[in-house]
Amino acid sequence: MKLCIFPGTFNPIHNAHIKMAEFALEKFGFDKIIFIPAYIPPHKEIDKNLAKHRFNMVKLAISNNKHFEISDIEYQSEGKSYSLITVKKIIEQYKITGRLNFIIGTDAFVNLNSWYKADELKTLVHFIVFPRRGDVDKEIYNEFRKSGWDFELMNSVLMDISSTDIRKIGKNNINKEVEDYIKNYGLYKS
């Protein structure tokens, strides 16, 4: 089975997340992409009360694609969601040999060296890196490659928008089900 994971805060999930996963699915021919919402992301301040809502919104957003699944693996511990622990659990659960594919944006990728047990993580993962902006600094990526990170930089910016932008400027870049969910629960009101 060709498997890829897509961990993230998804606060909220938006169309760029879905387009990244669809692009990776088509380009690499994955059998399955598993979305893994973080319960408590270690590098971000986030309202813990939104955890259940973020999970439910991801579930709604991916429901129309038979190749997409959601995992509650990071919710089971109810603690900080460290990628290394998640990756090890997925590898064990799916009996993966070789490196696990992992979708990530450049904004998170450039901070990988600060992640929990980064040296161990780099031996287990092949990163599929999506640029957030067109200003990719090749020198940074050369340094990552020299230090042992296994990754492929996608040459397409699918949509330059973040979940923070979605919360600030409105819900135009999210699907209807997620938009309705946000309205029904009164989420992200300033």
C-alpha positions as CSV (number, residue, x, y, z in Angstrom):
1,M,0.0,0.0,0.0
2,K,1.3,3.4,-1.0
3,L,0.5,5.6,2.0
4,C,1.0,9.3,2.8
5,I,0.1,11.2,5.9
6,F,-1.0,14.8,6.2
7,P,-0.6,16.0,9.8
8,G,-1.6,19.5,10.7
9,T,-3.5,21.9,13.0
10,F,-6.2,22.5,10.4
11,N,-7.6,25.5,12.2
12,P,-9.8,25.4,10.1
13,I,-9.1,23.0,7.2
14,H,-9.4,24.9,3.9
15,N,-9.3,24.3,0.2
16,A,-5.5,24.7,-0.1
17,H,-5.2,21.7,2.2
18,I,-7.5,19.6,0.0
19,K,-5.7,20.7,-3.2
20,M,-2.3,19.8,-1.7
21,A,-3.6,16.3,-0.9
22,E,-5.3,15.9,-4.3
23,F,-2.1,17.0,-6.1
24,A,0.0,14.5,-4.0
25,L,-2.5,11.7,-4.6
26,E,-2.3,12.2,-8.4
27,K,1.4,12.8,-8.7
28,F,2.6,9.9,-6.5
29,G,-0.3,7.5,-6.9
30,F,-1.0,7.0,-3.2
31,D,-3.6,4.4,-2.3
32,K,-4.5,6.5,0.8
33,I,-3.8,9.9,2.3
34,I,-4.4,10.0,6.1
35,F,-5.2,13.4,7.5
36,I,-4.0,13.7,11.1
37,P,-5.3,16.7,13.0
38,A,-3.1,17.7,15.9
39,Y,-4.7,17.5,19.3
40,I,-2.4,20.1,20.8
41,P,0.3,21.2,18.3
42,P,3.7,21.7,20.1
43,H,4.7,24.8,18.1
44,K,1.5,26.8,18.2
45,E,-0.8,28.3,20.8
46,I,-4.3,27.0,20.2
47,D,-7.6,26.8,22.0
48,K,-7.8,23.3,23.3
49,N,-11.6,23.5,23.2
50,L,-11.4,23.6,19.4
51,A,-9.8,20.2,19.1
52,K,-13.0,18.3,18.6
53,H,-14.3,20.9,16.2
54,R,-11.1,20.8,14.1
55,F,-11.3,17.0,13.9
56,N,-15.0,17.2,12.8
57,M,-14.3,19.8,10.2
58,V,-11.5,17.7,8.6
59,K,-13.8,14.7,8.6
60,L,-16.4,16.8,6.7
61,A,-13.9,18.3,4.3
62,I,-12.4,15.0,3.1
63,S,-15.6,12.9,3.1
64,N,-16.0,13.1,-0.7
65,N,-12.7,11.5,-1.6
66,K,-12.5,7.7,-1.1
67,H,-8.7,7.9,-0.9
68,F,-8.7,10.3,2.0
69,E,-9.1,9.1,5.6
70,I,-8.9,10.8,9.0
71,S,-7.0,9.5,12.0
72,D,-7.6,10.3,15.7
73,I,-4.1,8.9,16.6
74,E,-3.0,12.3,18.0
75,Y,-6.3,12.6,20.0
76,Q,-5.8,9.3,21.8
77,S,-3.0,10.7,24.0
78,E,-4.8,14.1,24.7
79,G,-1.4,15.7,24.9
80,K,1.0,17.5,22.6
81,S,1.2,16.0,19.2
82,Y,4.8,15.2,18.3
83,S,5.3,14.1,14.7
84,L,7.9,11.5,15.6
85,I,5.5,9.6,17.9
86,T,2.7,9.8,15.3
87,V,5.0,8.6,12.5
88,K,6.2,5.6,14.6
89,K,2.6,4.6,15.4
90,I,1.5,4.9,11.8
91,I,4.5,2.8,10.6
92,E,3.7,0.2,13.2
93,Q,0.0,0.2,12.5
94,Y,0.3,-0.1,8.7
95,K,3.5,-2.2,8.7
96,I,5.3,0.2,6.5
97,T,8.8,-0.6,5.2
98,G,11.0,2.3,4.1
99,R,10.1,5.9,4.7
100,L,6.6,7.2,5.3
101,N,5.4,10.0,3.0
102,F,4.4,13.2,4.8
103,I,2.8,16.3,3.3
104,I,4.0,19.6,4.7
105,G,4.1,23.3,3.8
106,T,7.4,25.2,3.5
107,D,6.5,27.3,6.5
108,A,6.6,24.2,8.8
109,F,9.3,22.4,6.9
110,V,12.0,25.1,7.4
111,N,11.5,24.7,11.2
112,L,12.0,20.9,11.2
113,N,15.3,21.0,13.0
114,S,13.5,22.4,16.1
115,W,11.0,19.5,16.1
116,Y,11.0,16.8,18.8
117,K,13.8,14.4,18.1
118,A,14.3,15.7,14.6
119,D,17.4,13.5,13.9
120,E,15.3,10.4,14.5
121,L,12.3,11.8,12.5
122,K,14.5,12.5,9.4
123,T,15.4,8.7,9.2
124,L,11.7,7.7,8.9
125,V,10.1,10.3,6.7
126,H,10.0,11.4,3.0
127,F,8.6,14.9,3.0
128,I,6.4,16.2,0.2
129,V,7.0,20.0,0.6
130,F,4.5,22.5,-0.8
131,P,5.6,26.1,-1.1
132,R,3.5,28.7,0.5
133,R,5.0,31.5,-1.5
134,G,7.0,31.7,-4.7
135,D,10.1,32.9,-2.8
136,V,11.7,29.5,-2.2
137,D,15.3,29.9,-1.0
138,K,17.2,27.1,-2.7
139,E,20.1,27.5,-0.3
140,I,17.9,26.6,2.7
141,Y,16.7,23.4,1.0
142,N,20.3,22.6,0.0
143,E,21.3,22.8,3.7
144,F,18.4,20.5,4.7
145,R,19.4,18.0,2.1
146,K,23.1,18.1,3.2
147,S,22.0,17.4,6.8
148,G,20.1,14.3,5.8
149,W,16.5,15.4,5.3
150,D,14.7,13.4,2.6
151,F,12.2,15.6,0.7
152,E,10.8,16.6,-2.6
153,L,9.9,20.2,-3.2
154,M,6.8,20.6,-5.3
155,N,7.1,23.2,-8.0
156,S,3.6,24.6,-7.6
157,V,2.0,27.0,-5.2
158,L,-1.5,25.7,-5.2
159,M,-2.9,28.5,-3.0
160,D,-1.1,31.0,-0.8
161,I,-3.4,31.2,2.1
162,S,-3.1,30.0,5.7
163,S,-5.7,29.0,8.2
164,T,-4.9,32.2,10.1
165,D,-5.9,34.2,6.9
166,I,-9.1,32.2,6.7
167,R,-10.0,33.1,10.2
168,K,-9.2,36.8,9.6
169,I,-10.6,37.5,6.1
170,G,-13.6,35.2,6.0
171,K,-14.6,31.7,4.9
172,N,-14.4,32.0,1.1
173,N,-11.7,29.3,0.8
174,I,-13.4,26.5,2.7
175,N,-16.0,24.0,1.5
176,K,-19.7,24.5,2.2
177,E,-19.9,21.7,4.9
178,V,-17.0,23.3,6.9
179,E,-18.5,26.8,6.5
180,D,-21.9,25.5,7.8
181,Y,-20.2,23.7,10.7
182,I,-18.3,27.0,11.6
183,K,-21.6,28.9,11.5
184,N,-23.6,26.3,13.5
185,Y,-21.1,26.2,16.3
186,G,-20.2,29.9,16.2
187,L,-16.5,29.3,15.8
188,Y,-13.8,31.8,15.0
189,K,-15.8,34.9,16.0
190,S,-13.6,37.9,16.8
